[in-house]
Amino acid sequence: MTTQLHGAYSIPVEAIDVSDPQLYQDDTWYPYFERLRRDAPVHWCRESRYGPYWSVCKYKDIMQVEVNHQTYSSELGGIQIENPPDEFVVSNFIRVDPPKHDEQRKVVSPIVAPANLAEMEATIRERTIRVLEGLPRNETFDWVERVSIELTTMMLATLFDFPWEERRKLTYWSDVAIANVNAPDAPVHSHAERFEELRKMAERMGELYDERAKQPPKFDLLSMLAHGPATQNMPLREFMGNLALLIVGGNDTTRNSMTGGLWTLSQHPHEYQKLRDNPALITSLVPEIIRYVTPVIHMRRTATQDTELGGQQVRAGDKVVMWYVSGNRDPDAIEDPDNFIIDRPRPRQHLSFGFGIHRCVGNRLAELQLRVLWEELLPRHPVIEVLAPPRRTYSNFIHGMRSMPVRIPLH
Amino acid sequence: MPKVTYIEYNGTEHPVEVPVGLSVMRGAVNNNVPGIDADCGGECACATCHVYVDPAWLDKTGNPVPGSQEASMLSFAAEAEFNSRLSCQIAIARGARRIDRPHAAGSALRQREPR
């Protein structure tokens, strides 16, 4: 909060603390990272509510951390700046190192293999059309609720082959998994409460898992987990953790890109018009949205040994935070990064999916869903009025958008 | 200049001259060969430049070094095969010049993902 009171440029650089979730809820983080990239690109914050940590703010330094997973562990301290109390830690493949990471990831990755995505496209398109054609005209509605959540929840239900009528439970569990328990509007208000809700999730999913284990293997995530040598008979906490990972990774980030994309286009009417005039630009629009929105704010690593990063001495055990929001706005890596340009050259060069062995396993599916959304949206609803900025999530981890009022005018 | 033939997933061939010292990935990107996205720009960190090397050229390109970052990234790539490589990790060498002969051109590379 200190940073906000004093402004990004008027306080000593050592005093900057970009971990404050308020910065992301209020969308006021930009100047702090601009300052850090200029004055202290690998920055030591000595005191924060999460303890001391390094901020890695430049694209190339983030890349260095990403590809050196032996030096920067996901397992030692997890992938978020906040350490939950030990008794509530759950494990999954994004927060372990090789070899366990490799074994577990390989169990689920075939679901997003190119051939399977090609098969899913027709289903995704048919549902997208149905949702878009059902939208009201000349009436204010919540884009997040009616479009972003609806589409991504249906996708998730398909990936898990989860009972259709219960599918909103998936949305709820996703929100629980990423909630900052200190936020007044969070669905859970303590780590214990979160743990309990995720345990209930594991119970319901466990019933389905047991059914699938008895049936021949099929192509849904629960069946794959039940039959995968590296994932069958996982301890409860690992089961909980992997479910939460697949649920959050499988919908929340795409949900926020669906909302963030419309919001950003509405703020750049010239780009929006360019898109209407030339829908072929959807190919580059999609990665540009993903860069500009940056659905995951940070990922954290823990140094396994003393090392050097961007001229700074990092010590074994130090918390190292890669701020994707900052790397995606680094002018040394991306030209004119603060501008949203739907036909920029090399739009796919961004950090939003991470790099290295933990790179987002579902990145192609996310792009497919966004592409289909815009392909079907443009001819049906070329004009959508965004009536207010999105209400954002209190979180320094997930760049969430909870609601956004819009109206589709009568022609 | 050495010549590399890129073969798209749909079979379309793109014969391209690639200067010595450049990577096979860079040769594709510089010539707008579709399907090689190279999201990480050649850091061996995304596997979006995954190709199959024509087995006849495997002894020239070699296989990824076991335990390397490339081997690690490839182990997560969809449908990796014995001749899979990340094209950002294959450099065009001076000796490769002799492949620049009519009808014997280049390593045939098949791209990974359908567009």
Boltz contact constraints between the chains, C-beta under 6 A:
constraints:
  - contact:
      token1: [A, 63]
      token2: [B, 43]
      max_distance: 6.0
  - contact:
      token1: [A, 67]
      token2: [B, 45]
      max_distance: 6.0
  - contact:
      token1: [A, 113]
      token2: [B, 78]
      max_distance: 6.0
  - contact:
      token1: [A, 114]
      token2: [B, 78]
      max_distance: 6.0
  - contact:
      token1: [A, 114]
      token2: [B, 113]
      max_distance: 6.0
  - contact:
      token1: [A, 114]
      token2: [B, 114]
      max_distance: 6.0
  - contact:
      token1: [A, 348]
      token2: [B, 37]
      max_distance: 6.0
  - contact:
      token1: [A, 348]
      token2: [B, 39]
      max_distance: 6.0
  - contact:
      token1: [A, 349]
      token2: [B, 41]
      max_distance: 6.0
  - contact:
      token1: [A, 355]
      token2: [B, 40]
      max_distance: 6.0
  - contact:
      token1: [A, 355]
      token2: [B, 45]
      max_distance: 6.0
  - contact:
      token1: [A, 355]
      token2: [B, 46]
      max_distance: 6.0
  - contact:
      token1: [A, 356]
      token2: [B, 45]
      max_distance: 6.0
  - contact:
      token1: [A, 357]
      token2: [B, 72]
      max_distance: 6.0
  - contact:
      token1: [A, 359]
      token2: [B, 46]
      max_distance: 6.0
